[in-house]
Amino acid sequence: QVQLVESGGGLVQPGGSLRLSCAASGGIFSWYAMGWYRQAPGKQRELVATIRTGGSTNYAGSVKGRFTISRDNAKNTVYLQMNSLKPEDTAVYYCNLQDSVGTIVAPWGQGTQVSVSS
């Protein structure tokens, strides 16, 4: 069964940057699109960014131009570079594999907390 471990979160001031990592094990990572999701307190989990097997990407409007998703299939790892962070980016960030219609295919990991505050 696929296991996902997110890391790289922390406390950062507005305008700062963070790079998140997600390491996957137990599956054929390169077969799947990968997504980064986030869940803020009191809100539903939302999709932030997706990278497909061929490398094409999509972003939520709220992060477009500030966040960059990338993947390293040799390391079974997906990254999220977050720049120009805003307080509204504060959330627990998760990654997951997506099938051909965008449905997640693995149990959620523990996530990594990102807090943006002065």
N, CA, C and O atoms as a MOPAC input file, in Angstrom:
PM7 MOZYME 1SCF
protein

 N      0.84100 1    -1.17800 1     0.00000 1
 C      0.00000 1     0.00000 1     0.00000 1
 C      0.88800 1     1.24500 1     0.00000 1
 O      1.93000 1     1.28600 1     0.65500 1
 N      0.45400 1     2.24500 1    -0.74400 1
 C      1.24100 1     3.48000 1    -0.84200 1
 C      1.23000 1     4.22700 1     0.47900 1
 O      0.18900 1     4.35900 1     1.12300 1
 N      2.39000 1     4.71300 1     0.87400 1
 C      2.51600 1     5.57100 1     2.04800 1
 C      3.11200 1     6.90400 1     1.60700 1
 O      4.01300 1     6.95600 1     0.76900 1
 N      2.59200 1     7.96900 1     2.18500 1
 C      3.01500 1     9.31600 1     1.82800 1
 C      3.52000 1    10.03300 1     3.07100 1
 O      2.87600 1    10.00000 1     4.12000 1
 N      4.67800 1    10.68100 1     2.95100 1
 C      5.25800 1    11.41100 1     4.07200 1
 C      5.60500 1    12.81700 1     3.59500 1
 O      6.48800 1    13.00900 1     2.75900 1
 N      4.88500 1    13.79600 1     4.14800 1
 C      5.11900 1    15.19600 1     3.79700 1
 C      6.07700 1    15.83500 1     4.79600 1
 O      6.10000 1    15.45800 1     5.96800 1
 N      6.86300 1    16.79900 1     4.33300 1
 C      7.79100 1    17.50400 1     5.20200 1
 C      8.08700 1    18.88400 1     4.62100 1
 O      7.74800 1    19.18000 1     3.47500 1
 N      8.72600 1    19.72000 1     5.43800 1
 C      9.18000 1    21.01600 1     4.96100 1
 C      8.36200 1    22.21200 1     5.42400 1
 O      8.70500 1    23.35600 1     5.12600 1
 N      7.28700 1    21.95300 1     6.14800 1
 C      6.47700 1    23.05100 1     6.63600 1
 C      7.16700 1    23.82400 1     7.76000 1
 O      8.24600 1    23.45300 1     8.22300 1
 N      6.52100 1    24.90100 1     8.18100 1
 C      7.06700 1    25.70300 1     9.26500 1
 C      6.35800 1    27.03400 1     9.38100 1
 O      5.32700 1    27.27100 1     8.75100 1
 N      6.93200 1    27.89500 1    10.19800 1
 C      6.40300 1    29.23900 1    10.40600 1
 C      7.24400 1    30.21700 1     9.58900 1
 O      8.47100 1    30.22700 1     9.69000 1
 N      6.58500 1    31.02500 1     8.79300 1
 C      7.28100 1    31.97200 1     7.93700 1
 C      6.52100 1    33.28900 1     7.92500 1
 O      5.30100 1    33.30900 1     8.09200 1
 N      7.23600 1    34.38100 1     7.72900 1
 C      6.60300 1    35.69100 1     7.65800 1
 C      5.95800 1    35.89400 1     6.27600 1
 O      6.37500 1    35.27700 1     5.29600 1
 N      4.95700 1    36.74900 1     6.20900 1
 C      4.37000 1    37.06900 1     4.89200 1
 C      5.45000 1    37.52000 1     3.91000 1
 O      6.34700 1    38.29200 1     4.24800 1
 N      5.33400 1    37.01200 1     2.68600 1
 C      6.34400 1    37.29800 1     1.67300 1
 C      7.46600 1    36.30000 1     1.62100 1
 O      8.27900 1    36.32300 1     0.69600 1
 N      7.52600 1    35.42100 1     2.60000 1
 C      8.58400 1    34.42300 1     2.65900 1
 C      8.33200 1    33.22400 1     1.76800 1
 O      7.34200 1    33.17000 1     1.03800 1
 N      9.24600 1    32.25800 1     1.83900 1
 C      9.18500 1    31.07400 1     0.99000 1
 C      9.38000 1    29.80300 1     1.80700 1
 O     10.02400 1    29.80800 1     2.85600 1
 N      8.81900 1    28.73300 1     1.30800 1
 C      9.03200 1    27.40100 1     1.85300 1
 C      9.02800 1    26.41300 1     0.70500 1
 O      8.41400 1    26.65300 1    -0.33400 1
 N      9.72100 1    25.29500 1     0.89900 1
 C      9.68400 1    24.19900 1    -0.07700 1
 C      9.22400 1    22.94200 1     0.63400 1
 O      9.88500 1    22.45400 1     1.55100 1
 N      8.09700 1    22.43100 1     0.20700 1
 C      7.56100 1    21.20700 1     0.76800 1
 C      8.00800 1    20.00900 1    -0.05900 1
 O      8.21600 1    20.10800 1    -1.26800 1
 N      8.15000 1    18.87900 1     0.61900 1
 C      8.47600 1    17.62600 1    -0.04600 1
 C      7.48000 1    16.56200 1     0.36300 1
 O      6.93800 1    16.58500 1     1.46800 1
 N      7.24700 1    15.63200 1    -0.54400 1
 C      6.37500 1    14.49300 1    -0.26100 1
 C      7.02800 1    13.25400 1    -0.83900 1
 O      7.19700 1    13.14100 1    -2.05300 1
 N      7.39300 1    12.33000 1     0.02400 1
 C      8.01100 1    11.08300 1    -0.40400 1
 C      6.97200 1     9.96800 1    -0.38800 1
 O      6.25600 1     9.77900 1     0.59600 1
 N      6.90500 1     9.23900 1    -1.49100 1
 C      5.94800 1     8.14500 1    -1.62300 1
 C      6.68000 1     6.80800 1    -1.63200 1
 O      7.77800 1     6.69500 1    -2.17800 1
 N      6.06800 1     5.80500 1    -1.03000 1
 C      6.63400 1     4.46000 1    -1.04700 1
 C      5.50800 1     3.45600 1    -1.21400 1
 O      4.35700 1     3.74400 1    -0.88500 1
 N      5.84000 1     2.28100 1    -1.72400 1
 C      4.86800 1     1.20700 1    -1.81900 1
 C      4.03600 1     1.20200 1    -3.08200 1
 O      3.06100 1     0.45500 1    -3.16200 1
 N      4.38000 1     2.00400 1    -4.06600 1
 C      3.60600 1     2.00900 1    -5.30000 1
 C      4.45600 1     2.45400 1    -6.47600 1
 O      5.62800 1     2.79600 1    -6.32000 1
 N      3.84900 1     2.44500 1    -7.65300 1
 C      4.53600 1     2.86600 1    -8.86600 1
 C      4.27000 1     4.35200 1    -9.03800 1
 O      3.33200 1     4.75600 1    -9.72600 1
 N      5.09900 1     5.14700 1    -8.41200 1
 C      4.92400 1     6.59400 1    -8.35400 1
 C      4.76000 1     7.21400 1    -9.72500 1
 O      3.90300 1     8.07500 1    -9.92400 1
 N      5.58500 1     6.77700 1   -10.68100 1
 C      5.63200 1     7.44000 1   -11.97900 1
 C      4.37600 1     7.21300 1   -12.81200 1
 O      4.18700 1     7.88300 1   -13.82700 1
 N      3.51200 1     6.28100 1   -12.40500 1
 C      2.28100 1     6.02700 1   -13.14600 1
 C      1.21400 1     7.08300 1   -12.90200 1
 O      0.26800 1     7.19600 1   -13.68200 1
 N      1.35100 1     7.84900 1   -11.84200 1
 C      0.26900 1     8.69200 1   -11.37500 1
 C      0.57600 1    10.17400 1   -11.46700 1
 O      1.72100 1    10.60700 1   -11.34100 1
 N     -0.48600 1    10.93900 1   -11.69200 1
 C     -0.39000 1    12.36500 1   -11.43300 1
 C     -0.26400 1    12.54800 1    -9.91600 1
 O     -0.69200 1    11.70000 1    -9.13300 1
 N      0.32800 1    13.66700 1    -9.53100 1
 C      0.49000 1    13.96700 1    -8.10400 1
 C     -0.13200 1    15.31500 1    -7.80600 1
 O     -0.06100 1    16.24600 1    -8.60900 1
 N     -0.73900 1    15.39900 1    -6.64400 1
 C     -1.34800 1    16.66100 1    -6.25300 1
 C     -0.93500 1    17.09500 1    -4.86800 1
 O     -0.68800 1    16.26900 1    -3.98900 1
 N     -0.86300 1    18.40700 1    -4.68000 1
 C     -0.71900 1    18.98800 1    -3.34500 1
 C     -2.07300 1    19.57600 1    -2.95700 1
 O     -2.72500 1    20.25300 1    -3.75200 1
 N     -2.47200 1    19.30900 1    -1.74000 1
 C     -3.73200 1    19.76800 1    -1.19800 1
 C     -3.44700 1    20.51900 1     0.09900 1
 O     -2.37100 1    20.38500 1     0.68200 1
 N     -4.41000 1    21.30000 1     0.53600 1
 C     -4.26100 1    21.94200 1     1.83700 1
 C     -5.60800 1    22.05000 1     2.52500 1
 O     -6.65800 1    22.10700 1     1.88500 1
 N     -5.54700 1    22.07700 1     3.84800 1
 C     -6.75700 1    22.22100 1     4.64600 1
 C     -6.50400 1    23.22300 1     5.75200 1
 O     -5.68900 1    22.99700 1     6.64600 1
 N     -7.21600 1    24.33100 1     5.67700 1
 C     -7.13200 1    25.35400 1     6.70600 1
 C     -8.15100 1    25.05300 1     7.79800 1
 O     -9.13100 1    24.35000 1     7.54900 1
 N     -7.93600 1    25.57500 1     9.00200 1
 C     -8.87200 1    25.31800 1    10.09700 1
 C    -10.30100 1    25.69900 1     9.73000 1
 O    -10.56000 1    26.81000 1     9.26600 1
 N    -11.21700 1    24.77400 1     9.94000 1
 C    -12.62400 1    25.04800 1     9.67400 1
 C    -13.02300 1    25.01000 1     8.22100 1
 O    -14.16100 1    25.33400 1     7.88100 1
 N    -12.09400 1    24.61500 1     7.34600 1
 C    -12.38600 1    24.58700 1     5.92000 1
 C    -12.15800 1    23.19400 1     5.35300 1
 O    -11.48500 1    22.35900 1     5.95800 1
 N    -12.73200 1    22.96300 1     4.18500 1
 C    -12.53300 1    21.68300 1     3.51800 1
 C    -11.15600 1    21.63400 1     2.86000 1
 O    -10.56500 1    22.66100 1     2.52900 1
 N    -10.67100 1    20.41700 1     2.68400 1
 C     -9.40700 1    20.24800 1     1.98200 1
 C     -9.59700 1    20.66700 1     0.52600 1
 O    -10.60600 1    20.34200 1    -0.09800 1
 N     -8.61200 1    21.39400 1    -0.00500 1
 C     -8.70100 1    21.87100 1    -1.37600 1
 C     -7.44500 1    21.48800 1    -2.14900 1
 O     -6.35700 1    21.37200 1    -1.58400 1
 N     -7.61900 1    21.29500 1    -3.45000 1
 C     -6.50300 1    20.98900 1    -4.32900 1
 C     -5.77800 1    22.28300 1    -4.67800 1
 O     -6.39000 1    23.26100 1    -5.10500 1
 N     -4.46600 1    22.26700 1    -4.48600 1
 C     -3.64900 1    23.45400 1    -4.71800 1
 C     -2.92100 1    23.37100 1    -6.05800 1
 O     -2.89000 1    24.33900 1    -6.81800 1
 N     -2.33400 1    22.20100 1    -6.33800 1
 C     -1.53900 1    22.06200 1    -7.55600 1
 C     -1.49300 1    20.59800 1    -7.96800 1
 O     -1.55500 1    19.70200 1    -7.12500 1
 N     -1.38400 1    20.36600 1    -9.26500 1
 C     -1.29000 1    19.02100 1    -9.82400 1
 C     -0.16500 1    18.98400 1   -10.84100 1
 O      0.04100 1    19.93000 1   -11.60200 1
 N      0.56700 1    17.86000 1   -10.83900 1
 C      1.55300 1    17.62500 1   -11.89300 1
 C      1.29600 1    16.23800 1   -12.46600 1
 O      1.24000 1    15.25200 1   -11.73100 1
 N      1.14000 1    16.17200 1   -13.77800 1
 C      0.81500 1    14.90700 1   -14.43300 1
 C      2.07900 1    14.12100 1   -14.76000 1
 O      3.19400 1    14.60700 1   -14.57200 1
 N      1.89000 1    12.91200 1   -15.24800 1
 C      3.04000 1    12.06200 1   -15.52500 1
 C      3.95900 1    12.67600 1   -16.58000 1
 O      5.17000 1    12.45200 1   -16.55200 1
 N      3.40500 1    13.43300 1   -17.49100 1
 C      4.21300 1    14.05500 1   -18.53100 1
 C      4.84100 1    15.36800 1   -18.12100 1
 O      5.62800 1    15.95200 1   -18.86500 1
 N      4.48700 1    15.83400 1   -16.92100 1
 C      5.08100 1    17.06700 1   -16.41200 1
 C      4.21200 1    18.29900 1   -16.51000 1
 O      4.58500 1    19.35200 1   -15.99200 1
 N      3.04800 1    18.20000 1   -17.16700 1
 C      2.18100 1    19.37000 1   -17.23000 1
 C      1.59500 1    19.64700 1   -15.85100 1
 O      1.42700 1    18.73400 1   -15.04300 1
 N      1.29000 1    20.90300 1   -15.59300 1
 C      0.86100 1    21.31700 1   -14.25800 1
 C     -0.40800 1    22.15300 1   -14.30200 1
 O     -0.72700 1    22.77300 1   -15.31700 1
 N     -1.12300 1    22.16000 1   -13.18900 1
 C     -2.28000 1    23.03400 1   -12.99000 1
 C     -2.22600 1    23.58500 1   -11.57500 1
 O     -1.74300 1    22.92500 1   -10.65500 1
 N     -2.73000 1    24.80600 1   -11.41300 1
 C     -2.71000 1    25.44500 1   -10.10900 1
 C     -4.06500 1    26.05800 1    -9.79300 1
 O     -4.79100 1    26.49700 1   -10.68500 1
 N     -4.39200 1    26.07800 1    -8.50400 1
 C     -5.54200 1    26.84700 1    -8.07700 1
 C     -5.26400 1    28.32300 1    -8.31900 1
 O     -4.12200 1    28.77500 1    -8.23900 1
 N     -6.31900 1    29.06200 1    -8.61500 1
 C     -6.13600 1    30.47800 1    -8.91200 1
 C     -5.46000 1    31.25300 1    -7.79400 1
 O     -4.72400 1    32.20800 1    -8.04400 1
 N     -5.71500 1    30.83600 1    -6.55600 1
 C     -5.18900 1    31.55600 1    -5.40400 1
 C     -3.67300 1    31.43500 1    -5.24700 1
 O     -3.06200 1    32.23000 1    -4.53200 1
 N     -3.05900 1    30.45100 1    -5.90800 1
 C     -1.61500 1    30.23600 1    -5.75200 1
 C     -0.86600 1    30.38500 1    -7.06700 1
 O      0.36400 1    30.36200 1    -7.07800 1
 N     -1.57400 1    30.53600 1    -8.16100 1
 C     -0.93200 1    30.60800 1    -9.46700 1
 C      0.02900 1    31.77800 1    -9.51700 1
 O     -0.31200 1    32.89600 1    -9.13000 1
 N      1.23800 1    31.50900 1    -9.99900 1
 C      2.26000 1    32.53700 1   -10.06000 1
 C      3.12400 1    32.61400 1    -8.82400 1
 O      4.17000 1    33.26200 1    -8.83300 1
 N      2.69400 1    31.95400 1    -7.75200 1
 C      3.47300 1    31.97300 1    -6.50600 1
 C      4.01500 1    30.59600 1    -6.13700 1
 O      5.09600 1    30.48300 1    -5.55800 1
 N      3.26700 1    29.55700 1    -6.47100 1
 C      3.65800 1    28.18800 1    -6.12500 1
 C      4.09400 1    27.44700 1    -7.39000 1
 O      3.58700 1    27.69900 1    -8.48300 1
 N      5.04800 1    26.52600 1    -7.21400 1
 C      5.50400 1    25.68300 1    -8.31600 1
 C      5.59300 1    24.24400 1    -7.85300 1
 O      6.27200 1    23.94000 1    -6.87200 1
 N      4.90800 1    23.36000 1    -8.55600 1
 C      4.95500 1    21.93300 1    -8.24700 1
 C      5.94500 1    21.26700 1    -9.19600 1
 O      6.02500 1    21.61300 1   -10.37400 1
 N      6.69600 1    20.30800 1    -8.66400 1
 C      7.63600 1    19.54600 1    -9.47600 1
 C      7.73200 1    18.13700 1    -8.92100 1
 O      7.27600 1    17.86200 1    -7.81100 1
 N      8.33100 1    17.24500 1    -9.70500 1
 C      8.43500 1    15.86600 1    -9.25100 1
 C      9.76600 1    15.27600 1    -9.67900 1
 O     10.35000 1    15.67900 1   -10.68500 1
 N     10.23500 1    14.31000 1    -8.89500 1
 C     11.44000 1    13.55700 1    -9.21100 1
 C     11.05300 1    12.08400 1    -9.13000 1
 O     10.99400 1    11.51100 1    -8.04200 1
 N     10.79100 1    11.47800 1   -10.27900 1
 C     10.32500 1    10.09000 1   -10.27800 1
 C     11.38800 1     9.12300 1    -9.75700 1
 O     11.05300 1     8.08800 1    -9.18200 1
 N     12.64400 1     9.45000 1    -9.95100 1
 C     13.71000 1     8.57700 1    -9.46500 1
 C     13.72500 1     8.50600 1    -7.93900 1
 O     14.14600 1     7.50800 1    -7.35400 1
 N     13.26100 1     9.57700 1    -7.31200 1
 C     13.23500 1     9.63300 1    -5.84100 1
 C     11.83700 1     9.43600 1    -5.27900 1
 O     11.63400 1     9.51100 1    -4.06700 1
 N     10.85300 1     9.18100 1    -6.17500 1
 C      9.46200 1     9.02700 1    -5.72800 1
 C      9.02800 1    10.20700 1    -4.86100 1
 O      8.39100 1    10.02500 1    -3.82400 1
 N      9.37500 1    11.39800 1    -5.29200 1
 C      9.14000 1    12.58200 1    -4.48100 1
 C      8.51300 1    13.69600 1    -5.32900 1
 O      8.87800 1    13.90300 1    -6.48600 1
 N      7.57100 1    14.39500 1    -4.72100 1
 C      6.97400 1    15.57700 1    -5.34500 1
 C      7.24600 1    16.76200 1    -4.42800 1
 O      7.26600 1    16.62500 1    -3.20500 1
 N      7.45400 1    17.92100 1    -5.03500 1
 C      7.80900 1    19.12100 1    -4.28800 1
 C      6.78700 1    20.22500 1    -4.54300 1
 O      6.09100 1    20.23200 1    -5.55800 1
 N      6.71900 1    21.15800 1    -3.59500 1
 C      5.91600 1    22.35700 1    -3.78400 1
 C      6.75200 1    23.54100 1    -3.30700 1
 O      6.95900 1    23.72500 1    -2.10700 1
 N      7.22200 1    24.32800 1    -4.24700 1
 C      7.94300 1    25.55400 1    -3.91700 1
 C      6.91600 1    26.65900 1    -3.75000 1
 O      6.14900 1    26.94900 1    -4.66700 1
 N      6.90500 1    27.26900 1    -2.58100 1
 C      5.91700 1    28.29200 1    -2.25800 1
 C      6.63700 1    29.61500 1    -2.02100 1
 O      7.44400 1    29.73100 1    -1.09900 1
 N      6.35000 1    30.59100 1    -2.84000 1
 C      6.94500 1    31.91600 1    -2.70900 1
 C      5.86200 1    32.95000 1    -2.42300 1
 O      4.67300 1    32.69000 1    -2.60600 1
 N      6.28600 1    34.10800 1    -1.97900 1
 C      5.35500 1    35.21600 1    -1.69800 1
 C      4.18200 1    34.74400 1    -0.84200 1
 O      3.02100 1    35.02000 1    -1.14200 1
 N      4.50800 1    34.04100 1     0.21000 1
 C      3.46200 1    33.44700 1     1.05100 1
 C      2.60800 1    34.52000 1     1.73100 1
 O      3.08800 1    35.59200 1     2.09700 1
 N      1.33400 1    34.19000 1     1.88300 1
 C      0.35600 1    35.08400 1     2.49700 1
 C     -0.25200 1    34.40800 1     3.71500 1
 O     -0.22900 1    33.18100 1     3.80800 1
 N     -0.79100 1    35.17300 1     4.64300 1
 C     -1.43500 1    34.55800 1     5.81500 1
 C     -2.53000 1    33.55900 1     5.41900 1
 O     -2.74100 1    32.56700 1     6.11800 1
 N     -3.21100 1    33.80700 1     4.33000 1
 C     -4.27800 1    32.89400 1     3.90600 1
 C     -3.75100 1    31.57900 1     3.35100 1
 O     -4.54000 1    30.68200 1     3.05400 1
 N     -2.43200 1    31.44300 1     3.20300 1
 C     -1.84600 1    30.16300 1     2.81700 1
 C     -1.65600 1    29.24100 1     4.01500 1
 O     -1.28000 1    28.08000 1     3.85500 1
 N     -1.91400 1    29.75100 1     5.20200 1
 C     -1.78400 1    28.94200 1     6.41500 1
 C     -2.73500 1    27.75400 1     6.36700 1
 O     -3.94400 1    27.91800 1     6.20100 1
 N     -2.17500 1    26.55600 1     6.51300 1
 C     -2.95700 1    25.32300 1     6.41200 1
 C     -2.03200 1    24.13600 1     6.64900 1
 O     -0.81100 1    24.27900 1     6.70300 1
 N     -2.63600 1    22.96900 1     6.78700 1
 C     -1.88100 1    21.72100 1     6.73200 1
 C     -1.86100 1    21.28700 1     5.27000 1
 O     -2.90200 1    21.21700 1     4.61700 1
 N     -0.68100 1    21.00200 1     4.77200 1
 C     -0.50500 1    20.63700 1     3.36700 1
 C     -0.28000 1    19.12700 1     3.25000 1
 O      0.48400 1    18.53000 1     4.00800 1
 N     -0.96700 1    18.53600 1     2.27900 1
 C     -0.90600 1    17.10900 1     2.02400 1
 C     -0.60400 1    16.86900 1     0.54900 1
 O     -0.85100 1    17.73000 1    -0.29600 1
 N     -0.07000 1    15.69700 1     0.25300 1
 C      0.06700 1    15.28700 1    -1.13600 1
 C     -0.69900 1    13.98700 1    -1.33400 1
 O     -1.02800 1    13.29000 1    -0.37500 1
 N     -0.97300 1    13.67800 1    -2.58100 1
 C     -1.57800 1    12.38500 1    -2.88000 1
 C     -1.39400 1    12.06700 1    -4.35500 1
 O     -1.12600 1    12.95100 1    -5.16900 1
 N     -1.54200 1    10.79100 1    -4.68400 1
 C     -1.53700 1    10.34100 1    -6.05900 1
 C     -2.94600 1    10.48700 1    -6.61200 1
 O     -3.92600 1    10.35300 1    -5.88000 1
 N     -3.04000 1    10.76300 1    -7.91000 1
 C     -4.34800 1    10.90200 1    -8.54900 1
 C     -4.44500 1     9.92200 1    -9.71100 1
 O     -3.48300 1     9.71100 1   -10.44900 1
 N     -5.64900 1     9.31900 1    -9.86100 1
 C     -5.85500 1     8.47200 1   -11.03100 1
 C     -6.22300 1     9.35800 1   -12.22800 1
 O     -6.13200 1    10.58400 1   -12.16200 1
 N     -6.63900 1     8.71400 1   -13.31600 1
 C     -6.85400 1     9.44900 1   -14.56000 1
 C     -7.98500 1    10.46400 1   -14.49200 1
 O     -8.06800 1    11.35400 1   -15.33900 1
 N     -8.86600 1    10.34000 1   -13.48700 1
 C     -9.96100 1    11.30800 1   -13.35700 1
 C     -9.78400 1    12.18600 1   -12.13900 1
 O    -10.70700 1    12.90200 1   -11.75100 1
 N     -8.60700 1    12.14200 1   -11.52900 1
 C     -8.31400 1    13.03600 1   -10.42500 1
 C     -8.67000 1    12.51600 1    -9.05000 1
 O     -8.51100 1    13.22900 1    -8.05900 1
 N     -9.14600 1    11.29400 1    -8.97200 1
 C     -9.49000 1    10.70400 1    -7.68300 1
 C     -8.21400 1    10.28400 1    -6.95700 1
 O     -7.30800 1     9.71000 1    -7.56200 1
 N     -8.14900 1    10.57100 1    -5.66600 1
 C     -6.96100 1    10.17700 1    -4.91700 1
 C     -6.94000 1     8.66100 1    -4.75400 1
 O     -7.98500 1     8.01300 1    -4.70300 1
 N     -5.72900 1     8.10900 1    -4.67300 1
 C     -5.60900 1     6.65600 1    -4.67300 1
 C     -4.85200 1     6.11900 1    -3.47600 1
 O     -4.63300 1     4.91100 1    -3.39300 1
 N     -4.44700 1     6.96400 1    -2.55000 1
 C     -3.67500 1     6.50200 1    -1.40600 1
 C     -4.25300 1     7.07600 1    -0.11700 1
 O     -4.93300 1     8.10200 1    -0.14000 1
 N     -3.98500 1     6.42000 1     0.99800 1
 C     -4.38200 1     7.00700 1     2.28000 1
 C     -3.64200 1     8.32700 1     2.50000 1
 O     -2.49700 1     8.48100 1     2.07700 1
 N     -4.30100 1     9.26800 1     3.15800 1
 C     -3.65000 1    10.54300 1     3.43600 1
 C     -2.50700 1    10.35200 1     4.43600 1
 O     -2.59800 1     9.54200 1     5.35900 1
 N     -1.43600 1    11.11000 1     4.23300 1
 C     -0.35600 1    11.13300 1     5.20400 1
 C     -0.69300 1    12.06700 1     6.35700 1
 O     -1.83400 1    12.50000 1     6.51600 1
 N      0.31500 1    12.36500 1     7.15000 1
 C      0.08000 1    13.21600 1     8.32100 1
 C      0.05800 1    14.69600 1     7.96200 1
 O     -0.38500 1    15.52300 1     8.75900 1
 N      0.52800 1    15.02800 1     6.78000 1
 C      0.55900 1    16.42300 1     6.36400 1
 C      1.70400 1    17.18400 1     7.00900 1
 O      2.39000 1    16.67500 1     7.89600 1
 N      1.89400 1    18.40400 1     6.55100 1
 C      2.91100 1    19.28100 1     7.12900 1
 C      2.30200 1    20.66700 1     7.30600 1
 O      1.69000 1    21.20900 1     6.38500 1
 N      2.47300 1    21.23200 1     8.49000 1
 C      1.83800 1    22.50200 1     8.83100 1
 C      2.63300 1    23.67300 1     8.25900 1
 O      3.84500 1    23.77300 1     8.45200 1
 N      1.93900 1    24.54000 1     7.56200 1
 C      2.49900 1    25.79800 1     7.08100 1
 C      1.75700 1    26.93800 1     7.75900 1
 O      0.53400 1    27.03800 1     7.66400 1
 N      2.49300 1    27.78400 1     8.43500 1
 C      1.90000 1    28.93600 1     9.12400 1
 C      2.57500 1    30.19700 1     8.62700 1
 O      3.80000 1    30.31300 1     8.67000 1
 N      1.77600 1    31.14400 1     8.15600 1
 C      2.30300 1    32.40000 1     7.63000 1
 C      1.79300 1    33.51500 1     8.52500 1
 O      0.60000 1    33.81600 1     8.54900 1
 N      2.71200 1    34.12100 1     9.25800 1
 C      2.31000 1    35.13500 1    10.22700 1
 C      3.49200 1    36.03800 1    10.54000 1
 O      4.64400 1    35.60400 1    10.51800 1
 N      3.19600 1    37.29900 1    10.83100 1
 C      4.24400 1    38.22800 1    11.24900 1
 C      4.34400 1    38.26000 1    12.77200 1
 O      5.17200 1    38.98600 1    13.32100 1

